[in-house]
Amino acid sequence: MKKIAIAFAFVAVTVIAFWIGRQSEQAPAPTVDSGPPPIAADPTAIASPDGPNVGGAPPAESASSDAVFRAYKCPDSNADKCEYMLGAATSAAEAQWLERMGYPTAAQTEEFSKMPLCELKRLSDAKNNVATVFYGKKLVEAGQGLIGLGVMQQAAVRGSIYANHVMAEALLDKNSGVSDPIEGKARLRLAYLLGDWKASYPLSSSLAGSAAPLEVGIVDRRAMRLYEGLLSAKYREHVPVVFAVRPTSPDPL
């Protein structure tokens, strides 16, 4: 009888141990808290052009702001015309805006005007917006108007407001081969909508003596369609939409 009791106890212990082992295998493994999951980079985020300001140091651009201003500064000999000069700046802030929005300096205008098409194309392929506009302009002058306008549109999508001014010049020129007065005036209105208030001067001149207000309404409607198309193109090309009004000189009033 004693032997039977011992055997029974042994079996019971074995069953219990087996049951505990099975429960341990089925139990989930303990988790280790490693902190919050990593945050994925946002592909739509707009990176700061200056990068992080480490240790309170001034942005890198500030060191060259004087040089940029000198490059775009309105000549003293034309001081009375500065208000109307498209590529002239009366302040460092305006000069930086011109550079950011693809306007050429006087030196760049002279350099790119003399540059051969092949070199302009090379710079355009490297996404140099100023060179791209001059490349498109030379294509128009060479009789390849539609191709030239398409090239300049590439610069416009990449952020060049200046491209719209040069396209307007070609479209308003009766001898360019791509003459389209409404489209040309709409390009000037688009440049205005994008922040260049100086575009209002050539636009007003182009509208002088026209069938206003009918033509003004047609031009504005076309400009809005161009604006809509520009935003769509930027979205497709993953180009951030940047709106910055051209800085003005102190209001005399």
C-alpha positions as a LaTeX table, in Angstrom:
\begin{tabular}{lrrr}
\hline
Residue & $x$ (\AA) & $y$ (\AA) & $z$ (\AA) \\
\hline
Met1 & 0.00 & 0.00 & 0.00 \\
Lys2 & 2.83 & 2.33 & 0.84 \\
Lys3 & 4.41 & 1.66 & $-2.51$ \\
Ile4 & 1.17 & 2.53 & $-4.28$ \\
Ala5 & 0.90 & 5.86 & $-2.43$ \\
Ile6 & 4.48 & 6.79 & $-3.35$ \\
Ala7 & 3.85 & 5.91 & $-7.00$ \\
Phe8 & 0.65 & 7.95 & $-7.00$ \\
Ala9 & 2.48 & 10.98 & $-5.54$ \\
Phe10 & 5.24 & 10.69 & $-8.11$ \\
Val11 & 2.73 & 10.67 & $-10.96$ \\
Ala12 & 0.89 & 13.68 & $-9.51$ \\
Val13 & 4.12 & 15.69 & $-9.22$ \\
Thr14 & 5.06 & 14.78 & $-12.78$ \\
Val15 & 1.66 & 15.89 & $-14.12$ \\
Ile16 & 1.83 & 19.19 & $-12.24$ \\
Ala17 & 5.35 & 19.91 & $-13.50$ \\
Phe18 & 4.32 & 19.10 & $-17.03$ \\
Trp19 & 1.30 & 21.44 & $-16.75$ \\
Ile20 & 3.44 & 24.31 & $-15.42$ \\
Gly21 & 5.92 & 23.85 & $-18.27$ \\
Arg22 & 3.16 & 24.04 & $-20.87$ \\
Gln23 & 1.79 & 27.23 & $-19.35$ \\
Ser24 & 5.25 & 28.81 & $-19.45$ \\
Glu25 & 5.63 & 27.99 & $-23.14$ \\
Gln26 & 2.25 & 29.52 & $-23.98$ \\
Ala27 & 2.81 & 32.70 & $-21.97$ \\
Pro28 & 4.00 & 35.70 & $-24.02$ \\
Ala29 & 7.62 & 36.69 & $-23.67$ \\
Pro30 & 8.23 & 39.76 & $-21.52$ \\
Thr31 & 8.60 & 43.01 & $-23.45$ \\
Val32 & 11.38 & 45.50 & $-22.92$ \\
Asp33 & 10.33 & 49.15 & $-23.13$ \\
Ser34 & 12.80 & 50.73 & $-25.54$ \\
Gly35 & 11.09 & 54.11 & $-25.62$ \\
Pro36 & 8.84 & 55.59 & $-28.32$ \\
Pro37 & 9.15 & 54.22 & $-31.88$ \\
Pro38 & 11.36 & 56.19 & $-34.29$ \\
Ile39 & 9.58 & 58.95 & $-36.18$ \\
Ala40 & 9.61 & 58.54 & $-39.96$ \\
Ala41 & 10.84 & 61.47 & $-41.98$ \\
Asp42 & 8.02 & 63.55 & $-43.46$ \\
Pro43 & 8.60 & 63.75 & $-47.23$ \\
Thr44 & 6.41 & 66.85 & $-47.42$ \\
Ala45 & 8.33 & 68.78 & $-44.81$ \\
Ile46 & 10.12 & 71.89 & $-46.02$ \\
Ala47 & 13.70 & 71.97 & $-44.81$ \\
Ser48 & 15.11 & 75.26 & $-43.63$ \\
Pro49 & 17.61 & 76.65 & $-46.12$ \\
Asp50 & 19.86 & 77.70 & $-43.28$ \\
Gly51 & 19.85 & 74.39 & $-41.40$ \\
Pro52 & 19.98 & 74.29 & $-37.60$ \\
Asn53 & 21.28 & 77.31 & $-35.79$ \\
Val54 & 23.86 & 75.62 & $-33.56$ \\
Gly55 & 24.94 & 77.40 & $-30.43$ \\
Gly56 & 23.08 & 80.58 & $-31.33$ \\
Ala57 & 25.41 & 81.31 & $-34.24$ \\
Pro58 & 23.93 & 83.48 & $-37.01$ \\
Pro59 & 22.71 & 81.71 & $-40.17$ \\
Ala60 & 25.34 & 81.05 & $-42.82$ \\
Glu61 & 23.58 & 83.37 & $-45.31$ \\
Ser62 & 24.01 & 86.40 & $-43.05$ \\
Ala63 & 27.73 & 86.47 & $-43.72$ \\
Ser64 & 27.12 & 86.97 & $-47.44$ \\
Ser65 & 24.07 & 89.25 & $-47.22$ \\
Asp66 & 26.22 & 92.33 & $-47.91$ \\
Ala67 & 27.71 & 90.69 & $-50.99$ \\
Val68 & 24.25 & 89.75 & $-52.25$ \\
Phe69 & 23.04 & 93.31 & $-51.72$ \\
Arg70 & 26.01 & 94.71 & $-53.64$ \\
Ala71 & 25.26 & 92.34 & $-56.51$ \\
Tyr72 & 21.63 & 93.48 & $-56.80$ \\
Lys73 & 21.90 & 97.05 & $-55.52$ \\
Cys74 & 20.28 & 99.66 & $-57.69$ \\
Pro75 & 23.02 & 101.85 & $-59.24$ \\
Asp76 & 23.20 & 105.32 & $-57.76$ \\
Ser77 & 22.98 & 106.71 & $-61.28$ \\
Asn78 & 19.46 & 105.21 & $-61.56$ \\
Ala79 & 18.30 & 106.02 & $-58.05$ \\
Asp80 & 15.18 & 107.78 & $-59.34$ \\
Lys81 & 14.21 & 104.66 & $-61.34$ \\
Cys82 & 14.83 & 102.03 & $-58.65$ \\
Glu83 & 11.13 & 101.75 & $-57.89$ \\
Tyr84 & 10.51 & 100.42 & $-61.40$ \\
Met85 & 13.67 & 98.40 & $-62.09$ \\
Leu86 & 12.78 & 94.71 & $-62.05$ \\
Gly87 & 16.13 & 93.29 & $-60.92$ \\
Ala88 & 17.25 & 96.15 & $-58.68$ \\
Ala89 & 17.19 & 96.11 & $-54.89$ \\
Thr90 & 17.06 & 99.00 & $-52.44$ \\
Ser91 & 17.69 & 96.85 & $-49.35$ \\
Ala92 & 19.51 & 93.68 & $-48.34$ \\
Ala93 & 16.17 & 91.96 & $-47.74$ \\
Glu94 & 14.99 & 92.75 & $-51.25$ \\
Ala95 & 18.30 & 91.55 & $-52.70$ \\
Gln96 & 17.99 & 88.21 & $-50.91$ \\
Trp97 & 14.42 & 87.89 & $-52.19$ \\
Leu98 & 15.63 & 88.49 & $-55.76$ \\
Glu99 & 18.31 & 85.83 & $-55.40$ \\
Arg100 & 15.89 & 83.32 & $-53.90$ \\
Met101 & 13.28 & 83.88 & $-56.62$ \\
Gly102 & 15.68 & 83.39 & $-59.52$ \\
Tyr103 & 16.35 & 86.97 & $-60.64$ \\
Pro104 & 19.76 & 87.47 & $-62.24$ \\
Thr105 & 22.27 & 90.04 & $-61.09$ \\
Ala106 & 23.65 & 92.52 & $-63.62$ \\
Ala107 & 26.82 & 90.42 & $-63.83$ \\
Gln108 & 24.84 & 87.22 & $-64.44$ \\
Thr109 & 22.77 & 88.90 & $-67.14$ \\
Glu110 & 25.92 & 89.90 & $-68.99$ \\
Glu111 & 27.54 & 86.49 & $-68.51$ \\
Phe112 & 24.57 & 84.32 & $-69.50$ \\
Ser113 & 23.63 & 86.54 & $-72.42$ \\
Lys114 & 26.98 & 85.72 & $-74.02$ \\
Met115 & 27.06 & 82.05 & $-73.06$ \\
Pro116 & 26.55 & 79.43 & $-75.82$ \\
Leu117 & 23.45 & 77.25 & $-75.81$ \\
Cys118 & 25.36 & 74.08 & $-74.95$ \\
Glu119 & 26.78 & 75.60 & $-71.76$ \\
Leu120 & 23.43 & 77.08 & $-70.77$ \\
Lys121 & 21.85 & 73.66 & $-71.26$ \\
Arg122 & 24.49 & 72.05 & $-69.06$ \\
Leu123 & 23.76 & 74.53 & $-66.27$ \\
Ser124 & 20.03 & 74.16 & $-66.82$ \\
Asp125 & 20.31 & 70.38 & $-66.46$ \\
Ala126 & 22.07 & 71.04 & $-63.15$ \\
Lys127 & 18.90 & 72.96 & $-62.07$ \\
Asn128 & 20.43 & 76.43 & $-62.20$ \\
Asn129 & 17.24 & 78.49 & $-62.52$ \\
Val130 & 18.87 & 81.65 & $-63.85$ \\
Ala131 & 20.71 & 79.69 & $-66.57$ \\
Thr132 & 17.49 & 77.80 & $-67.36$ \\
Val133 & 15.63 & 81.04 & $-68.05$ \\
Phe134 & 18.40 & 82.33 & $-70.32$ \\
Tyr135 & 18.53 & 78.96 & $-72.06$ \\
Gly136 & 14.80 & 79.12 & $-72.74$ \\
Lys137 & 15.04 & 82.73 & $-73.89$ \\
Lys138 & 17.79 & 81.88 & $-76.39$ \\
Leu139 & 15.73 & 78.98 & $-77.72$ \\
Val140 & 12.86 & 81.39 & $-78.37$ \\
Glu141 & 15.22 & 83.78 & $-80.14$ \\
Ala142 & 16.50 & 80.86 & $-82.23$ \\
Gly143 & 13.01 & 80.12 & $-83.50$ \\
Gln144 & 12.24 & 77.27 & $-81.06$ \\
Gly145 & 9.60 & 79.23 & $-79.23$ \\
Leu146 & 7.43 & 76.49 & $-77.75$ \\
Ile147 & 10.46 & 74.53 & $-76.56$ \\
Gly148 & 11.93 & 77.69 & $-75.04$ \\
Leu149 & 8.71 & 78.46 & $-73.17$ \\
Gly150 & 8.66 & 74.90 & $-71.88$ \\
Val151 & 12.21 & 75.21 & $-70.60$ \\
Met152 & 11.39 & 78.45 & $-68.79$ \\
Gln153 & 8.31 & 76.82 & $-67.29$ \\
Gln154 & 10.66 & 74.28 & $-65.68$ \\
Ala155 & 12.42 & 77.12 & $-63.89$ \\
Ala156 & 9.05 & 78.56 & $-62.85$ \\
Val157 & 8.01 & 75.25 & $-61.30$ \\
Arg158 & 11.31 & 75.11 & $-59.41$ \\
Gly159 & 10.57 & 78.52 & $-57.89$ \\
Ser160 & 11.72 & 81.18 & $-60.36$ \\
Ile161 & 9.28 & 84.09 & $-60.45$ \\
Tyr162 & 11.64 & 85.79 & $-62.90$ \\
Ala163 & 10.85 & 83.08 & $-65.47$ \\
Asn164 & 7.32 & 84.48 & $-65.76$ \\
His165 & 8.66 & 87.92 & $-66.66$ \\
Val166 & 10.82 & 86.54 & $-69.47$ \\
Met167 & 8.00 & 84.36 & $-70.77$ \\
Ala168 & 5.78 & 87.46 & $-70.77$ \\
Glu169 & 8.36 & 89.34 & $-72.85$ \\
Ala170 & 8.34 & 86.59 & $-75.48$ \\
Leu171 & 4.55 & 86.29 & $-75.50$ \\
Leu172 & 4.06 & 90.05 & $-75.84$ \\
Asp173 & 6.62 & 90.33 & $-78.66$ \\
Lys174 & 4.82 & 90.29 & $-82.02$ \\
Asn175 & 7.94 & 88.94 & $-83.73$ \\
Ser176 & 8.81 & 86.14 & $-81.30$ \\
Gly177 & 6.92 & 83.40 & $-83.10$ \\
Val178 & 4.92 & 82.66 & $-79.91$ \\
Ser179 & 3.05 & 85.94 & $-79.63$ \\
Asp180 & $-0.01$ & 85.72 & $-77.37$ \\
Pro181 & $-0.88$ & 89.05 & $-75.68$ \\
Ile182 & $-3.42$ & 87.61 & $-73.24$ \\
Glu183 & $-1.04$ & 84.86 & $-72.15$ \\
Gly184 & 1.81 & 87.37 & $-71.79$ \\
Lys185 & $-0.23$ & 89.70 & $-69.60$ \\
Ala186 & $-1.46$ & 86.75 & $-67.57$ \\
Arg187 & 2.17 & 85.78 & $-66.91$ \\
Leu188 & 2.81 & 89.24 & $-65.50$ \\
Arg189 & $-0.28$ & 88.94 & $-63.33$ \\
Leu190 & 0.97 & 85.54 & $-62.15$ \\
Ala191 & 4.32 & 87.06 & $-61.15$ \\
Tyr192 & 2.35 & 89.65 & $-59.18$ \\
Leu193 & 0.24 & 86.96 & $-57.48$ \\
Leu194 & 3.42 & 85.11 & $-56.53$ \\
Gly195 & 4.71 & 88.16 & $-54.64$ \\
Asp196 & 6.47 & 90.47 & $-57.10$ \\
Trp197 & 4.60 & 93.74 & $-56.79$ \\
Lys198 & 6.90 & 95.31 & $-59.41$ \\
Ala199 & 5.16 & 93.17 & $-62.02$ \\
Ser200 & 2.25 & 95.61 & $-61.75$ \\
Tyr201 & 4.22 & 98.25 & $-63.70$ \\
Pro202 & 4.76 & 96.33 & $-66.96$ \\
Leu203 & 1.29 & 94.83 & $-66.61$ \\
Ser204 & $-0.30$ & 98.28 & $-66.36$ \\
Ser205 & 1.68 & 99.42 & $-69.40$ \\
Ser206 & 0.57 & 96.39 & $-71.41$ \\
Leu207 & $-3.06$ & 97.03 & $-70.51$ \\
Ala208 & $-2.96$ & 100.74 & $-71.37$ \\
Gly209 & $-5.43$ & 101.54 & $-74.13$ \\
Ser210 & $-6.87$ & 98.00 & $-74.10$ \\
Ala211 & $-10.50$ & 97.01 & $-74.01$ \\
Ala212 & $-10.67$ & 97.32 & $-70.23$ \\
Pro213 & $-12.35$ & 96.11 & $-68.10$ \\
Leu214 & $-13.21$ & 93.14 & $-70.33$ \\
Glu215 & $-9.58$ & 92.30 & $-71.14$ \\
Val216 & $-8.54$ & 92.79 & $-67.53$ \\
Gly217 & $-11.07$ & 90.16 & $-66.48$ \\
Ile218 & $-9.88$ & 87.73 & $-69.15$ \\
Val219 & $-6.24$ & 88.25 & $-68.14$ \\
Asp220 & $-7.02$ & 87.74 & $-64.46$ \\
Arg221 & $-9.00$ & 84.58 & $-65.16$ \\
Arg222 & $-6.15$ & 83.17 & $-67.25$ \\
Ala223 & $-3.63$ & 84.12 & $-64.54$ \\
Met224 & $-5.64$ & 82.11 & $-62.01$ \\
Arg225 & $-5.58$ & 79.08 & $-64.30$ \\
Leu226 & $-1.81$ & 79.47 & $-64.66$ \\
Tyr227 & $-1.53$ & 79.71 & $-60.87$ \\
Glu228 & $-3.59$ & 76.55 & $-60.49$ \\
Gly229 & $-1.43$ & 74.76 & $-63.05$ \\
Leu230 & 1.75 & 75.88 & $-61.30$ \\
Leu231 & 0.59 & 74.50 & $-57.97$ \\
Ser232 & $-0.34$ & 71.20 & $-59.61$ \\
Ala233 & 3.07 & 70.97 & $-61.30$ \\
Lys234 & 4.85 & 71.70 & $-58.02$ \\
Tyr235 & 2.83 & 68.95 & $-56.34$ \\
Arg236 & 3.74 & 66.44 & $-59.06$ \\
Glu237 & 7.43 & 67.38 & $-58.86$ \\
His238 & 7.42 & 67.40 & $-55.03$ \\
Val239 & 8.49 & 71.05 & $-55.00$ \\
Pro240 & 7.39 & 72.97 & $-51.89$ \\
Val241 & 5.10 & 75.94 & $-52.42$ \\
Val242 & 6.83 & 79.05 & $-51.11$ \\
Phe243 & 5.07 & 82.42 & $-50.97$ \\
Ala244 & 7.11 & 85.47 & $-50.05$ \\
Val245 & 6.21 & 89.04 & $-50.94$ \\
Arg246 & 8.99 & 91.16 & $-52.40$ \\
Pro247 & 10.20 & 93.55 & $-49.67$ \\
Thr248 & 9.34 & 97.18 & $-50.31$ \\
Ser249 & 11.14 & 100.40 & $-49.60$ \\
Pro250 & 9.73 & 102.58 & $-46.79$ \\
Asp251 & 6.36 & 104.02 & $-47.74$ \\
Pro252 & 6.79 & 107.76 & $-48.29$ \\
Leu253 & 3.24 & 108.33 & $-47.09$ \\
\hline
\end{tabular}
